[in-house]
Amino acid sequence: MTIEHTFNPSIENIHFLTSKLNEAAEGFQSVYPFGFFIKDASKQIKAGVNGCIMYGVIYVDQLWVDVDYRKRGLGRQLMEQAHLLGQKEGCSMATVCTMSFLGVEKFYESLGYKVDFVRLGYANGSSCIFLSKKLASISL
């Protein structure tokens, strides 16, 4: 056997891993990715959020807003969509992590997140901040 390395895995390979995780966790809620994107009139992405739903928790992996579109509430709108998706899927909690040098901890706290822990040891003395918030259940 050989180990193949890639910095940009194919969507098929990601789906393969996801399906294998779901098979191994039979009887638990599934793992599956999600994404929301805001595009301009020319269909260019100006903001987006992605992550996965994993065993009853929605995990936000990446949130990005184009520098020219910041301070317009787009990040908040995207996070609210992620939270709503998590609630619809029966998630009890939302989680996110961010890097200290990005300076966005207060943004997540304004959405109701609390710091779970901080992991030191990243480049240039930075740290990774892990946050979570409880999601209210909704009836459909």
matplotlib code that plots the C-alpha trace (Angstrom):
import matplotlib.pyplot as plt

x = [0.0, 1.1, 0.2, -1.1, -0.8, -2.9, -3.5, -6.8, -8.6, -11.3, -14.9, -15.3, -12.6, -14.1, -17.5, -15.9, -14.5, -17.8, -19.7, -17.2, -17.6, -21.3, -21.1, -18.8, -21.2, -24.4, -27.1, -25.8, -26.6, -24.7, -21.8, -22.3, -21.0, -22.9, -22.2, -23.9, -22.6, -23.5, -22.9, -23.0, -24.9, -22.1, -22.2, -18.9, -18.7, -18.5, -19.0, -19.4, -19.6, -19.0, -18.6, -20.3, -23.0, -21.5, -23.4, -25.9, -23.6, -23.1, -19.4, -18.5, -15.2, -14.7, -16.4, -15.2, -16.4, -14.7, -12.9, -15.1, -18.3, -17.4, -19.4, -22.6, -23.9, -23.1, -21.1, -24.0, -26.5, -24.4, -23.9, -27.7, -28.3, -25.9, -27.6, -31.0, -29.7, -28.3, -31.7, -33.6, -31.2, -31.7, -28.3, -28.0, -24.9, -22.9, -19.1, -16.4, -12.8, -10.9, -7.3, -6.4, -4.7, -8.0, -9.5, -13.0, -13.6, -16.0, -18.0, -18.7, -19.4, -22.0, -23.7, -23.9, -20.8, -18.7, -15.0, -14.5, -10.7, -7.7, -4.9, -1.4, 1.5, 0.5, 2.7, 4.0, 2.7, -0.9, -3.5, -6.6, -9.8, -12.5, -16.1, -19.5, -23.1, -26.3, -29.0, -32.6, -34.7, -37.3, -40.4, -41.1]
y = [0.0, 3.6, 6.9, 9.5, 13.1, 16.0, 19.6, 19.6, 16.3, 15.6, 15.9, 12.2, 11.3, 13.5, 11.9, 8.4, 9.3, 10.7, 7.6, 5.4, 7.5, 7.1, 3.4, 3.1, 5.1, 3.2, 4.1, 7.6, 10.7, 11.1, 13.2, 15.4, 18.7, 22.0, 25.4, 28.7, 31.4, 35.0, 35.9, 39.2, 39.9, 38.4, 35.2, 35.9, 34.6, 37.6, 35.6, 32.0, 29.6, 25.9, 23.0, 19.8, 18.3, 15.6, 13.4, 16.0, 19.1, 21.6, 22.5, 25.7, 25.1, 28.3, 31.7, 34.4, 37.7, 39.7, 42.7, 45.1, 43.6, 43.5, 45.3, 44.8, 41.9, 39.2, 37.1, 37.3, 36.3, 33.3, 32.1, 32.5, 30.3, 27.7, 27.8, 27.4, 24.4, 22.9, 23.4, 21.8, 18.9, 18.4, 19.6, 20.6, 22.7, 24.7, 24.9, 27.0, 27.6, 30.7, 32.0, 34.7, 36.9, 37.2, 39.2, 37.9, 36.3, 39.2, 38.6, 35.0, 36.0, 38.5, 35.4, 33.7, 31.6, 31.0, 30.1, 26.4, 26.5, 28.1, 26.0, 27.7, 26.8, 28.1, 30.2, 33.6, 33.0, 32.8, 30.5, 28.7, 29.6, 26.9, 28.2, 26.7, 27.6, 25.7, 25.6, 25.8, 23.0, 24.0, 22.2, 21.9]
z = [0.0, -0.6, 1.1, -1.4, -0.2, -1.5, -0.4, -2.4, -2.0, -4.5, -3.4, -4.2, -1.7, 1.0, 0.4, 0.6, 4.1, 5.2, 4.1, 5.9, 9.1, 8.9, 8.4, 11.5, 13.6, 12.7, 15.2, 15.7, 13.7, 10.5, 9.5, 6.4, 5.1, 4.6, 3.1, 2.6, 0.2, -0.6, -4.2, -6.0, -9.3, -11.3, -9.2, -7.4, -3.8, -1.5, 1.8, 2.9, 5.7, 5.7, 8.0, 8.9, 11.0, 13.2, 15.6, 16.7, 16.7, 13.9, 13.5, 11.6, 9.9, 7.9, 7.8, 5.4, 4.2, 1.4, 2.9, 0.8, 2.2, 5.9, 8.6, 6.6, 8.7, 6.1, 8.6, 11.1, 8.4, 7.4, 11.0, 11.7, 8.6, 10.0, 13.4, 11.8, 9.8, 13.0, 14.8, 11.8, 11.9, 15.7, 16.8, 20.4, 20.0, 17.6, 17.7, 16.0, 16.4, 15.4, 15.5, 18.0, 15.3, 13.4, 16.3, 15.8, 19.2, 20.2, 17.0, 18.0, 21.6, 20.2, 18.6, 22.0, 21.9, 25.0, 25.0, 25.8, 25.8, 24.1, 22.6, 22.5, 20.3, 16.9, 14.5, 15.8, 19.3, 18.2, 19.7, 18.6, 20.4, 20.6, 21.2, 21.5, 22.1, 22.9, 20.2, 21.1, 19.6, 17.1, 15.9, 12.3]

ax = plt.figure().add_subplot(projection="3d")
ax.plot(x, y, z, "-o")
ax.set_aspect("equal")
plt.show()
